[in-house]
Amino acid sequence: MLEFVGRVEDGLPELEVMAHAWLLGPAVAGIVYVHPLTVHLVDEDGTLSVTDVLLERGRELGWVSTSDLAGWAERCPGWHTTLTGDQLLVRQPDGRHWYDGTLPASPEWRTAAQESGKVFHFTASRGGPEDVITMISSGQALAVVSTFG
């Protein structure tokens, strides 16, 4: 895990976010996002203003702590996911891309997403897919549910 600390006016480094398909149950498709670079922003005076840019942006767009099941159990308006072959596109409510990249997914994952019409998305501040999955149960991860199709 790498950390980057910079000033807002300096801009952000490119974030390499990776998506991993996760079948939560026989009919529940999920995606776990990991990012090896945690970005912290500081104000001009050196005061830490944002502790994790990716998580802060997620909260602004409707992602909630996994400890708040009622907050993420249903679809969040404006989130939409499509998967064509292995090409995954996730759109945020403002129409911008949250993720545009690959997602190798099993036939069972694809069936679950198609039949339910929704996908559960998870991310956390650090670690690989297994770490994020562990953090989900302890409320240390964020989640959002999108429409699929």
GROMACS elastic network, one bead per residue, 0.5 to 0.9 nm:
[ bonds ]
;  ai    aj funct       b0    kb
    1    35     6  0.83225   500
    1    36     6  0.50434   500
    1    37     6  0.61878   500
    1    38     6  0.74659   500
    1   126     6  0.68933   500
    1   127     6  0.69981   500
    2    36     6  0.60302   500
    2    38     6  0.62104   500
    2    39     6  0.86372   500
    3    36     6  0.83291   500
    3    37     6  0.55046   500
    3    39     6  0.58925   500
    3    40     6  0.74373   500
    4    12     6  0.89837   500
    4    13     6  0.81752   500
    4    37     6  0.69116   500
    4    38     6  0.61954   500
    4    40     6  0.60542   500
    4    41     6  0.82822   500
    5    38     6  0.85929   500
    5    39     6  0.60390   500
    5    41     6  0.57050   500
    5    42     6  0.70495   500
    5    48     6  0.88445   500
    6     9     6  0.84807   500
    6    10     6  0.67403   500
    6    11     6  0.78646   500
    6    12     6  0.77539   500
    6    39     6  0.78160   500
    6    40     6  0.65515   500
    6    41     6  0.51292   500
    6    42     6  0.59700   500
    6    43     6  0.86738   500
    7    10     6  0.53450   500
    7    11     6  0.72113   500
    7    12     6  0.86468   500
    7    40     6  0.85582   500
    7    41     6  0.54388   500
    7    43     6  0.60372   500
    7    44     6  0.67553   500
    7    46     6  0.80976   500
    8    11     6  0.57141   500
    8    12     6  0.76191   500
    8    41     6  0.59690   500
    8    42     6  0.67112   500
    8    43     6  0.68985   500
    8    44     6  0.83086   500
    9    12     6  0.87770   500
    9    44     6  0.88183   500
   12    15     6  0.81456   500
   12    39     6  0.78471   500
   12    41     6  0.88686   500
   13    37     6  0.89971   500
   13    39     6  0.81719   500
   15    35     6  0.70255   500
   15    36     6  0.81627   500
   15    37     6  0.65968   500
   15    38     6  0.85042   500
   15    39     6  0.85639   500
   15    54     6  0.86573   500
   16    34     6  0.85054   500
   16    35     6  0.59076   500
   16    36     6  0.70040   500
   16    37     6  0.73190   500
   17    33     6  0.64724   500
   17    34     6  0.56978   500
   17    36     6  0.74387   500
   17    37     6  0.85920   500
   17    99     6  0.77811   500
   18    32     6  0.82258   500
   18    33     6  0.55492   500
   18    34     6  0.53828   500
   18    35     6  0.63345   500
   18    36     6  0.87834   500
   18    99     6  0.85975   500
   18   101     6  0.80203   500
   18   102     6  0.82379   500
   18   103     6  0.85299   500
   19    31     6  0.63010   500
   19    32     6  0.57111   500
   19    34     6  0.66398   500
   19    88     6  0.87764   500
   19    99     6  0.81866   500
   19   101     6  0.79727   500
   19   102     6  0.73186   500
   19   103     6  0.60898   500
   19   104     6  0.88823   500
   19   129     6  0.87598   500
   20    30     6  0.84224   500
   20    31     6  0.54890   500
   20    32     6  0.51263   500
   20    33     6  0.63658   500
   20    34     6  0.81683   500
   20   102     6  0.89538   500
   20   103     6  0.62841   500
   20   104     6  0.75409   500
   20   105     6  0.81094   500
   20   129     6  0.70921   500
   21    29     6  0.75267   500
   21    30     6  0.60514   500
   21    32     6  0.65202   500
   21   103     6  0.65416   500
   21   104     6  0.69381   500
   21   105     6  0.56444   500
   21   106     6  0.80459   500
   21   109     6  0.73873   500
   22    25     6  0.89187   500
   22    28     6  0.86722   500
   22    29     6  0.63140   500
   22    31     6  0.54688   500
   22    32     6  0.67595   500
   22   105     6  0.82710   500
   22   109     6  0.74548   500
   23    26     6  0.69759   500
   23    27     6  0.77499   500
   23    28     6  0.59728   500
   23    30     6  0.57801   500
   23    31     6  0.82196   500
   23   106     6  0.88916   500
   23   108     6  0.78934   500
   23   109     6  0.58301   500
   23   112     6  0.81382   500
   24    27     6  0.77420   500
   24    28     6  0.52982   500
   24    29     6  0.61455   500
   24    30     6  0.63351   500
   24   120     6  0.89283   500
   25    28     6  0.50730   500
   25    29     6  0.75046   500
   25   112     6  0.87685   500
   26    29     6  0.83144   500
   26   108     6  0.76707   500
   26   109     6  0.83195   500
   26   112     6  0.69701   500
   27   108     6  0.82654   500
   27   109     6  0.79080   500
   27   111     6  0.77538   500
   27   113     6  0.74739   500
   27   115     6  0.77285   500
   27   116     6  0.71087   500
   28   109     6  0.77341   500
   28   112     6  0.56373   500
   28   113     6  0.68952   500
   28   116     6  0.74823   500
   28   118     6  0.82554   500
   28   119     6  0.73326   500
   28   120     6  0.77174   500
   29   108     6  0.87465   500
   29   109     6  0.55909   500
   29   110     6  0.75818   500
   29   111     6  0.85767   500
   29   112     6  0.56129   500
   29   113     6  0.52977   500
   29   116     6  0.84560   500
   29   118     6  0.74722   500
   29   119     6  0.52799   500
   29   120     6  0.62827   500
   29   121     6  0.88231   500
   30   109     6  0.81505   500
   30   113     6  0.83349   500
   30   118     6  0.88649   500
   30   119     6  0.53902   500
   30   121     6  0.56324   500
   30   122     6  0.75494   500
   30   145     6  0.88329   500
   31   103     6  0.87589   500
   31   119     6  0.72815   500
   31   120     6  0.62438   500
   31   122     6  0.62024   500
   31   123     6  0.85887   500
   32   120     6  0.86045   500
   32   121     6  0.60632   500
   32   123     6  0.58382   500
   32   124     6  0.88713   500
   32   128     6  0.89992   500
   32   129     6  0.61491   500
   32   132     6  0.72026   500
   32   133     6  0.76658   500
   33   121     6  0.75624   500
   33   122     6  0.61790   500
   33   123     6  0.50035   500
   33   124     6  0.77962   500
   33   128     6  0.85455   500
   33   129     6  0.72324   500
   33   132     6  0.82035   500
   34   122     6  0.88923   500
   34   123     6  0.63129   500
   34   124     6  0.72256   500
   34   125     6  0.81917   500
   34   126     6  0.72294   500
   34   127     6  0.68877   500
   34   128     6  0.59698   500
   34   129     6  0.64751   500
   34   132     6  0.77196   500
   35    38     6  0.70873   500
   35    54     6  0.86678   500
   35   123     6  0.86178   500
   35   124     6  0.86211   500
   35   125     6  0.79680   500
   35   126     6  0.71783   500
   35   127     6  0.78865   500
   35   128     6  0.81204   500
   36   126     6  0.71929   500
   36   127     6  0.74250   500
   36   128     6  0.82116   500
   37   126     6  0.84379   500
   38    51     6  0.84755   500
   38    52     6  0.60605   500
   38    53     6  0.75038   500
   38    54     6  0.77941   500
   38   125     6  0.69510   500
   38   126     6  0.74098   500
   39    50     6  0.83037   500
   39    51     6  0.71912   500
   39    52     6  0.53507   500
   39    53     6  0.55937   500
   39    54     6  0.75357   500
   40    48     6  0.72296   500
   40    49     6  0.76799   500
   40    50     6  0.55586   500
   40    52     6  0.52302   500
   40    53     6  0.63387   500
   41    46     6  0.89689   500
   41    47     6  0.85592   500
   41    48     6  0.60347   500
   41    49     6  0.56401   500
   41    50     6  0.50179   500
   41    51     6  0.66427   500
   41    52     6  0.77699   500
   41    53     6  0.74580   500
   42    45     6  0.76668   500
   42    46     6  0.53080   500
   42    47     6  0.52464   500
   42    49     6  0.50595   500
   42    50     6  0.68761   500
   42    51     6  0.86745   500
   43    46     6  0.52294   500
   43    47     6  0.52466   500
   43    48     6  0.63625   500
   43    49     6  0.60097   500
   43    50     6  0.89856   500
   44    47     6  0.73763   500
   45    48     6  0.89827   500
   46    49     6  0.86990   500
   48    51     6  0.68073   500
   50    53     6  0.62147   500
   50    56     6  0.72839   500
   51    55     6  0.85828   500
   51    56     6  0.79312   500
   52    55     6  0.55461   500
   52    56     6  0.60616   500
   52    57     6  0.86300   500
   52   125     6  0.70126   500
   53    56     6  0.50886   500
   53    57     6  0.60770   500
   53    58     6  0.85599   500
   54    57     6  0.52538   500
   54    58     6  0.62483   500
   54    59     6  0.88218   500
   54   125     6  0.81378   500
   55    59     6  0.62524   500
   55    60     6  0.86819   500
   55    63     6  0.84197   500
   55   123     6  0.78681   500
   55   124     6  0.72076   500
   55   125     6  0.69096   500
   55   142     6  0.76106   500
   56    59     6  0.51893   500
   56    60     6  0.63522   500
   56    61     6  0.88139   500
   57    60     6  0.50793   500
   57    61     6  0.63923   500
   57    62     6  0.89713   500
   57    63     6  0.86811   500
   58    61     6  0.51336   500
   58    62     6  0.64308   500
   58    63     6  0.51519   500
   58    64     6  0.80186   500
   58   142     6  0.78469   500
   58   143     6  0.86902   500
   58   144     6  0.87141   500
   59    62     6  0.52999   500
   59    64     6  0.61726   500
   59    65     6  0.86804   500
   59   142     6  0.80272   500
   60    63     6  0.73282   500
   61    92     6  0.72018   500
   61    93     6  0.70521   500
   61    94     6  0.84367   500
   62    71     6  0.88830   500
   62    72     6  0.86396   500
   62    76     6  0.68604   500
   62    77     6  0.86487   500
   62    93     6  0.88695   500
   62   143     6  0.86487   500
   62   144     6  0.68967   500
   63    66     6  0.89761   500
   63    71     6  0.84002   500
   63    72     6  0.73575   500
   63    76     6  0.83333   500
   63   121     6  0.88814   500
   63   122     6  0.87286   500
   63   142     6  0.58255   500
   63   143     6  0.52136   500
   63   145     6  0.84651   500
   64    67     6  0.82383   500
   64    68     6  0.67689   500
   64    69     6  0.86413   500
   64    71     6  0.63005   500
   64    72     6  0.64221   500
   64   141     6  0.82825   500
   64   142     6  0.51569   500
   64   143     6  0.55121   500
   64   144     6  0.67399   500
   65    68     6  0.55278   500
   65    69     6  0.79973   500
   65    71     6  0.79591   500
   65    72     6  0.81304   500
   65   136     6  0.83902   500
   65   139     6  0.58312   500
   65   140     6  0.67664   500
   65   141     6  0.58297   500
   65   143     6  0.63073   500
   66    69     6  0.60566   500
   66    71     6  0.82891   500
   66    72     6  0.74315   500
   66   122     6  0.84005   500
   66   135     6  0.85033   500
   66   136     6  0.56454   500
   66   137     6  0.70906   500
   66   138     6  0.77167   500
   66   140     6  0.68652   500
   66   141     6  0.56378   500
   66   142     6  0.53614   500
   66   143     6  0.58195   500
   66   144     6  0.89419   500
   67    70     6  0.88360   500
   67    71     6  0.88036   500
   67   136     6  0.76923   500
   67   137     6  0.73294   500
   67   138     6  0.69333   500
   67   140     6  0.76388   500
   67   141     6  0.82283   500
   67   142     6  0.86113   500
   68    71     6  0.52571   500
   68    72     6  0.69106   500
   68    73     6  0.86593   500
   68   139     6  0.77240   500
   69    72     6  0.55123   500
   69    73     6  0.56019   500
   70    73     6  0.54560   500
   70    74     6  0.78121   500
   71    74     6  0.76235   500
   71    76     6  0.89928   500
   71   143     6  0.87919   500
   71   144     6  0.84491   500
   72    75     6  0.71775   500
   72    76     6  0.73433   500
   72   120     6  0.86266   500
   72   142     6  0.89189   500
   72   143     6  0.61912   500
   72   144     6  0.54011   500
   72   145     6  0.63581   500
   73    76     6  0.89002   500
   73   120     6  0.86168   500
   73   143     6  0.88775   500
   73   144     6  0.79657   500
   73   145     6  0.71191   500
   74   118     6  0.89226   500
   74   144     6  0.81780   500
   74   145     6  0.61323   500
   74   146     6  0.83524   500
   75    78     6  0.86776   500
   75    79     6  0.76717   500
   75   118     6  0.72239   500
   75   119     6  0.84439   500
   75   120     6  0.85313   500
   75   144     6  0.72267   500
   75   146     6  0.51900   500
   75   147     6  0.64717   500
   76    79     6  0.60504   500
   76    93     6  0.86903   500
   76   144     6  0.64537   500
   76   145     6  0.56309   500
   76   146     6  0.60334   500
   76   147     6  0.81507   500
   77    80     6  0.85621   500
   77    93     6  0.68810   500
   77   145     6  0.88263   500
   77   146     6  0.76639   500
   77   147     6  0.84516   500
   78    91     6  0.77513   500
   78    92     6  0.62182   500
   78    94     6  0.74805   500
   78    95     6  0.79443   500
   78   146     6  0.76864   500
   78   147     6  0.82424   500
   79    90     6  0.72430   500
   79    91     6  0.57083   500
   79    93     6  0.53842   500
   79    94     6  0.88765   500
   79    95     6  0.85902   500
   79   144     6  0.83374   500
   79   145     6  0.73161   500
   79   147     6  0.62887   500
   79   148     6  0.88846   500
   80    89     6  0.82197   500
   80    90     6  0.57504   500
   80    91     6  0.52263   500
   80    92     6  0.69243   500
   80    93     6  0.80738   500
   80   118     6  0.85376   500
   80   119     6  0.88419   500
   80   145     6  0.87778   500
   80   146     6  0.51124   500
   80   148     6  0.59982   500
   80   149     6  0.77520   500
   81    88     6  0.72830   500
   81    89     6  0.57677   500
   81    91     6  0.64135   500
   81   118     6  0.80551   500
   81   119     6  0.74486   500
   81   146     6  0.63082   500
   81   147     6  0.60549   500
   81   149     6  0.64450   500
   82    87     6  0.81503   500
   82    88     6  0.58939   500
   82    89     6  0.53698   500
   82    90     6  0.65885   500
   82    91     6  0.87638   500
   82   147     6  0.86478   500
   82   148     6  0.59089   500
   82   149     6  0.53034   500
   83    86     6  0.64607   500
   83    87     6  0.55511   500
   83    89     6  0.64611   500
   83    90     6  0.87641   500
   83   102     6  0.88037   500
   83   103     6  0.79345   500
   83   110     6  0.85030   500
   83   148     6  0.83459   500
   83   149     6  0.75980   500
   84    87     6  0.51687   500
   84    88     6  0.66311   500
   84    89     6  0.85171   500
   85    88     6  0.81633   500
   85   102     6  0.88247   500
   85   103     6  0.86527   500
   85   104     6  0.83232   500
   85   105     6  0.89909   500
   86   101     6  0.82085   500
   86   102     6  0.52858   500
   86   103     6  0.51374   500
   86   104     6  0.52720   500
   86   105     6  0.71411   500
   87   100     6  0.74064   500
   87   101     6  0.57006   500
   87   103     6  0.61829   500
   87   104     6  0.82092   500
   88    99     6  0.72296   500
   88   100     6  0.57694   500
   88   101     6  0.54276   500
   88   102     6  0.54258   500
   88   103     6  0.57858   500
   88   104     6  0.89256   500
   89    97     6  0.70439   500
   89    98     6  0.77506   500
   89    99     6  0.56984   500
   89   101     6  0.67353   500
   89   102     6  0.84609   500
   90    96     6  0.86164   500
   90    97     6  0.58154   500
   90    98     6  0.54002   500
   90    99     6  0.50919   500
   90   100     6  0.65161   500
   90   146     6  0.84181   500
   91    94     6  0.78851   500
   91    95     6  0.56949   500
   91    96     6  0.56838   500
   91    98     6  0.55178   500
   91    99     6  0.72181   500
   91   100     6  0.86519   500
   91   146     6  0.89277   500
   92    95     6  0.53610   500
   92    96     6  0.55763   500
   92    97     6  0.60110   500
   92    98     6  0.57865   500
   92    99     6  0.89602   500
   93    96     6  0.74773   500
   94    97     6  0.87355   500
   97   100     6  0.64435   500
  105   108     6  0.80583   500
  105   109     6  0.59858   500
  105   110     6  0.66260   500
  106   109     6  0.51378   500
  106   110     6  0.63877   500
  106   111     6  0.86800   500
  107   110     6  0.51028   500
  107   111     6  0.61334   500
  107   112     6  0.86282   500
  108   111     6  0.51123   500
  108   112     6  0.61715   500
  108   113     6  0.86718   500
  109   112     6  0.51680   500
  109   113     6  0.62577   500
  109   114     6  0.86338   500
  110   113     6  0.51856   500
  110   114     6  0.60810   500
  110   115     6  0.85122   500
  111   114     6  0.51306   500
  111   115     6  0.59363   500
  111   116     6  0.83962   500
  112   115     6  0.53329   500
  112   116     6  0.60196   500
  112   117     6  0.80922   500
  112   118     6  0.85330   500
  112   119     6  0.87288   500
  113   116     6  0.54419   500
  113   117     6  0.55522   500
  113   118     6  0.56941   500
  113   119     6  0.60231   500
  113   148     6  0.64629   500
  113   149     6  0.81581   500
  114   117     6  0.51521   500
  114   118     6  0.74844   500
  114   148     6  0.68030   500
  114   149     6  0.67513   500
  115   118     6  0.82968   500
  116   119     6  0.81062   500
  116   148     6  0.81079   500
  117   146     6  0.84830   500
  117   147     6  0.58049   500
  117   149     6  0.64790   500
  118   145     6  0.66919   500
  118   146     6  0.54526   500
  118   149     6  0.80253   500
  119   144     6  0.85204   500
  119   145     6  0.56324   500
  119   146     6  0.53646   500
  119   147     6  0.64980   500
  119   148     6  0.61887   500
  120   143     6  0.70378   500
  120   144     6  0.60726   500
  120   146     6  0.66020   500
  121   142     6  0.81735   500
  121   143     6  0.54217   500
  121   144     6  0.52960   500
  121   145     6  0.59695   500
  121   146     6  0.76481   500
  122   132     6  0.75738   500
  122   133     6  0.81382   500
  122   136     6  0.77522   500
  122   141     6  0.67077   500
  122   142     6  0.56001   500
  122   144     6  0.68372   500
  122   145     6  0.89142   500
  123   126     6  0.85103   500
  123   129     6  0.87076   500
  123   132     6  0.63121   500
  123   133     6  0.86126   500
  123   136     6  0.84682   500
  123   141     6  0.56382   500
  123   142     6  0.54458   500
  123   143     6  0.67191   500
  124   127     6  0.76815   500
  124   131     6  0.85578   500
  124   132     6  0.57308   500
  124   133     6  0.89554   500
  124   135     6  0.73199   500
  124   136     6  0.82404   500
  124   140     6  0.67340   500
  124   142     6  0.61109   500
  124   143     6  0.89571   500
  125   132     6  0.83304   500
  125   140     6  0.82771   500
  125   141     6  0.74180   500
  126   131     6  0.76378   500
  126   132     6  0.73773   500
  127   130     6  0.76700   500
  127   131     6  0.51937   500
  127   132     6  0.63641   500
  128   131     6  0.52687   500
  128   132     6  0.63502   500
  128   133     6  0.87524   500
  129   132     6  0.51789   500
  129   133     6  0.62068   500
  129   134     6  0.86773   500
  130   133     6  0.50791   500
  130   134     6  0.62525   500
  130   135     6  0.86959   500
  131   134     6  0.50876   500
  131   135     6  0.62283   500
  131   136     6  0.87628   500
  132   136     6  0.62466   500
  132   140     6  0.83119   500
  132   141     6  0.66370   500
  133   136     6  0.52178   500
  133   137     6  0.73418   500
  133   141     6  0.82283   500
  134   137     6  0.60001   500
  134   138     6  0.71321   500
  134   140     6  0.87406   500
  134   141     6  0.88117   500
  135   138     6  0.51451   500
  135   139     6  0.61635   500
  135   141     6  0.54830   500
  136   139     6  0.53121   500
  136   140     6  0.60111   500
  136   141     6  0.50093   500
  136   142     6  0.74761   500
  136   143     6  0.84147   500
  137   140     6  0.76879   500
  137   141     6  0.82151   500
  138   141     6  0.78248   500
  139   142     6  0.76948   500
